[in-house]
């Protein structure tokens, strides 16, 4: 797993397609009607991703719940499932909002 900071993420999003994947615990499930990037429960992120994404697709995992523990765990789960292009975003949800992505 690689980590990615806001400056690199911005550049990469401008030049290539990357999937932003917000993870959460079931206790902190977001409102399903909020406009957000793709989000998945941390408990099932690997299984869900296998059904939705190519294993070579660049996936940026982040969490707004804690200090990156959930996103790290999710990125590790994806790698265990064979995903090869996984990044853990080390910034904040507000940074993404400032880039024009929906508020989380």
C-alpha positions as CSV (number, residue, x, y, z in Angstrom):
1,X,0.0,0.0,0.0
2,X,1.1,3.5,-0.8
3,X,0.1,6.7,0.9
4,X,-0.8,9.8,-1.1
5,X,-0.9,13.4,-0.1
6,X,-3.3,16.1,-1.4
7,X,-0.8,17.7,-3.9
8,X,0.0,14.4,-5.5
9,X,-3.7,13.3,-5.4
10,X,-4.8,16.6,-7.2
11,X,-2.2,16.1,-9.9
12,X,-3.2,12.4,-10.4
13,X,-6.9,13.2,-10.5
14,X,-6.3,15.9,-13.2
15,X,-4.4,13.4,-15.4
16,X,-6.0,10.0,-14.8
17,X,-9.1,8.4,-13.5
18,X,-8.9,7.2,-9.9
19,X,-11.6,5.9,-7.7
20,X,-12.1,7.7,-4.4
21,X,-13.4,5.2,-1.8
22,X,-14.6,6.4,1.6
23,X,-14.7,3.7,4.2
24,X,-16.7,3.7,7.5
25,X,-17.7,1.5,10.3
26,X,-21.2,0.2,10.4
27,X,-21.8,2.3,13.5
28,X,-21.0,5.5,11.6
29,X,-22.8,4.7,8.3
30,X,-23.3,7.8,6.2
31,X,-26.7,9.0,5.0
32,X,-27.4,7.1,1.8
33,X,-28.9,10.2,0.2
34,X,-25.9,12.4,0.7
35,X,-23.9,13.1,-2.5
36,X,-20.6,11.5,-1.8
37,X,-17.8,9.6,-3.5
38,X,-18.2,5.8,-3.4
39,X,-18.4,4.6,0.2
40,X,-18.3,1.1,1.7
41,X,-18.3,-0.3,5.2
42,X,-14.9,-1.2,6.4
43,X,-16.1,-4.7,7.4
44,X,-16.9,-5.7,3.8
45,X,-14.7,-3.4,1.6
46,X,-12.7,-6.2,0.1
47,X,-15.7,-8.3,-1.0
48,X,-17.6,-5.2,-2.3
49,X,-14.6,-4.0,-4.3
50,X,-14.1,-7.3,-5.9
51,X,-17.6,-7.0,-7.4
52,X,-17.2,-3.4,-8.5
53,X,-13.6,-2.7,-9.5
54,X,-10.8,-4.1,-11.6
55,X,-7.9,-5.3,-9.4
56,X,-5.5,-3.0,-11.3
57,X,-7.7,0.1,-11.0
58,X,-6.2,2.9,-9.0
59,X,-8.2,3.2,-5.8
60,X,-7.7,5.9,-3.2
61,X,-9.1,4.9,0.2
62,X,-9.9,7.5,2.9
63,X,-12.0,7.8,6.1
64,X,-13.4,10.9,7.8
65,X,-14.0,9.0,11.0
66,X,-10.6,8.8,12.6
67,X,-6.9,9.5,12.2
68,X,-6.5,7.2,9.2
69,X,-6.8,3.8,11.0
70,X,-9.9,2.8,9.0
71,X,-8.5,3.8,5.7
72,X,-5.3,1.9,6.5
73,X,-7.2,-1.2,7.4
74,X,-9.3,-0.9,4.2
75,X,-6.3,-0.5,2.0
76,X,-4.7,-3.6,3.6
77,X,-7.9,-5.5,3.0
78,X,-7.9,-4.5,-0.7
79,X,-4.3,-5.6,-1.1
80,X,-5.1,-9.0,0.6
81,X,-7.8,-9.4,-2.0
82,X,-5.3,-8.9,-4.8
83,X,-5.8,-5.2,-5.6
84,X,-2.4,-3.9,-6.9
85,X,-2.9,-0.1,-7.2
86,X,-4.2,1.0,-3.7
87,X,-3.4,4.3,-2.0
88,X,-4.2,5.5,1.5
89,X,-5.2,9.1,1.4
90,X,-3.5,10.9,4.2
91,X,-5.4,14.2,4.0
92,X,-8.8,15.3,5.2
93,X,-12.3,15.1,3.7
94,X,-12.3,18.9,3.6
95,X,-9.2,18.8,1.3
96,X,-11.3,16.6,-1.1
97,X,-14.2,19.1,-0.8
98,X,-11.8,21.9,-1.7
99,X,-10.8,20.0,-4.8
100,X,-14.4,19.9,-5.9
101,X,-15.4,16.5,-4.7
102,X,-18.6,16.2,-2.6
103,X,-18.4,16.9,1.1
104,X,-18.1,13.9,3.3
